[in-house]
Amino acid sequence: MKFLKYSEKTTTFKVETIQKKMLQVKTGNEKTWQVDIQKDAIQLNGEPFNWDIAPIGPNTFHIIKGTRSFTAEVVSANYQEKTFTFKINGAVQTVSVQDRFDLLLDQLGMGNANANKVNDVKAPMPGLILDIKVAPGQEVKKGDPIMILEAMKMENILKSPGDGVVKEVKVQVRQNVEKNQVMILFQ
């Protein structure tokens, strides 16, 4: 079956042959569909899904499903989080896509939702703590400066690797730390 694949680098779609793929698609309003892509057909929740699609511009497509016609535009695509935002006949819709491996990881508590959760910050190298920019109870976002570590006569600004709330600061200013020593714990 021919299937359109979005290319983030060129912001275009290309037709790709797909052998078989089972996906779960969720919309922002929590509707869920099971999509089964076979070599020559697509099934949506176990029913055949027939549609025609044609590109009409960059990231814009004309879709015919039955007697209905749609204009669809790809607004954004986040491959790490597997979320895609479309504008269909002017209405914006965000969907998330999971394959069977994503669903299994979710069942095991190891899904993408937990991937960005920060548990701690460890010293990337031996050094001296010059400044601590956070305190217990403080909320931090990914990329926020949390500490200044002097190593090899250079000041290194350590940033939060993800969003979280500081639970405990386990070091003090002017304290020497070793590589991989836990410096900050998050809730």
C-alpha positions in Angstrom: 0.0 0.0 0.0 1.2 3.5 -0.8 1.3 5.8 2.2 2.3 9.4 2.7 5.3 10.0 4.9 6.1 13.4 6.3 9.7 14.6 6.1 10.6 17.1 8.9 13.7 18.3 7.1 12.1 19.2 3.9 8.5 19.8 5.2 7.1 17.7 2.5 5.5 14.3 2.2 6.6 11.4 0.1 4.8 8.3 -0.9 6.2 5.2 0.7 5.3 1.6 0.5 4.1 0.2 3.8 3.9 -3.6 4.4 1.9 -3.7 7.6 1.5 -1.4 10.6 -1.0 -1.3 13.5 -1.4 2.2 15.1 -3.5 3.8 17.8 -4.5 7.4 17.0 -5.9 9.7 19.6 -7.3 13.2 19.0 -7.2 16.1 21.4 -10.8 15.4 22.5 -9.6 11.8 23.5 -11.3 9.9 20.6 -9.3 6.8 19.9 -9.0 4.8 16.6 -7.2 1.6 15.9 -5.6 2.0 12.4 -4.5 -1.2 10.7 -2.4 -0.5 7.6 -2.1 -3.5 5.4 -0.2 -3.9 2.2 -3.2 -3.0 0.0 -5.8 -1.5 2.5 -6.4 0.5 5.6 -8.8 -0.5 8.3 -10.2 1.9 10.9 -11.5 0.2 14.0 -11.8 -3.0 12.0 -13.8 -1.5 9.1 -12.3 -0.8 5.6 -11.3 2.8 5.2 -11.2 4.1 1.6 -10.1 7.5 0.7 -8.3 9.4 -2.1 -5.6 12.0 -1.4 -3.7 14.4 -3.6 -1.1 17.0 -2.8 -2.2 20.6 -3.8 0.6 22.5 -2.3 3.4 22.4 0.3 2.0 20.4 3.3 -1.5 20.8 1.9 -3.7 18.0 0.5 -7.1 17.4 -1.0 -8.9 14.4 0.5 -12.0 12.7 -0.7 -13.7 10.2 1.6 -17.0 8.9 0.2 -19.0 11.9 -0.9 -17.1 14.4 1.3 -14.2 16.6 0.3 -11.6 17.9 2.7 -8.6 20.3 2.5 -6.0 19.2 5.0 -2.8 21.1 5.9 0.0 19.7 8.1 0.6 22.5 10.6 3.3 20.8 12.7 4.8 17.4 13.4 6.7 16.4 16.5 8.3 13.0 15.9 9.8 12.6 19.3 6.4 13.0 21.0 4.6 11.5 18.0 2.1 14.3 17.8 0.8 15.9 14.6 -1.3 19.0 14.2 -3.5 19.3 11.1 -5.9 22.0 9.8 -8.8 20.2 8.2 -11.3 22.5 6.4 -10.1 25.3 8.7 -10.5 23.4 12.0 -7.3 22.6 13.8 -6.9 19.1 15.2 -3.9 17.6 17.1 -3.5 13.8 17.1 -1.0 11.5 18.9 0.1 8.2 17.3 1.3 5.1 19.0 2.4 1.8 17.5 2.3 -1.5 19.3 5.7 -0.9 20.9 4.7 2.5 22.3 1.5 0.9 23.8 3.6 -1.9 25.3 6.0 0.7 26.9 3.0 2.6 28.3 1.7 -0.6 29.9 5.1 -1.2 31.5 5.2 2.4 32.7 8.1 3.3 30.4 6.2 5.3 27.8 7.0 8.7 26.3 5.0 10.4 29.0 7.6 9.4 31.5 10.6 9.9 29.1 10.9 13.6 29.9 10.4 13.3 33.6 13.5 14.3 35.6 14.4 12.2 38.6 17.8 13.8 39.4 20.8 15.8 38.2 24.2 14.3 38.5 27.6 15.9 38.2 28.7 15.5 34.6 32.4 15.8 35.7 34.3 16.4 39.0 34.3 20.0 40.1 33.4 22.7 42.6 29.9 24.1 43.1 30.0 27.9 42.6 26.3 28.7 42.7 22.9 26.9 43.1 20.1 28.5 41.3 17.2 26.4 42.6 15.6 25.5 46.0 13.4 22.7 47.2 9.8 23.1 46.0 10.8 25.2 43.0 9.4 24.3 39.6 11.8 24.2 36.8 11.4 23.8 33.0 13.7 22.0 30.6 16.7 24.2 29.9 16.4 26.4 33.1 19.8 27.1 34.7 20.0 25.1 38.0 23.7 25.3 39.1 27.1 26.6 38.2 29.9 24.0 38.4 33.6 24.9 38.0 35.6 22.2 36.3 39.1 22.5 34.8 39.1 26.3 35.6 35.9 26.8 33.5 32.4 27.7 34.7 29.8 25.4 33.4 26.1 26.3 33.7 24.2 23.1 34.3 20.6 23.2 33.0 17.6 21.2 33.9 17.3 18.2 31.5 13.4 18.3 31.8 10.5 19.7 33.6 10.1 19.0 37.3 9.8 20.2 40.9 13.0 20.3 43.0 12.6 17.8 45.9 16.1 18.2 47.5 19.4 19.9 46.8 22.1 17.5 48.0 25.1 19.8 47.6 26.2 23.2 48.9 28.0 26.1 47.4 31.9 25.6 47.5 31.4 21.8 47.8 33.6 19.6 45.7 31.7 16.9 43.7 32.7 13.8 41.9 31.5 12.7 38.4 28.0 11.1 38.6 27.4 12.4 42.1 23.7 13.1 42.6 23.3 16.9 43.2 19.6 17.5 42.9 16.6 15.3 43.3 13.2 16.0 41.7 9.7 14.9 42.8 
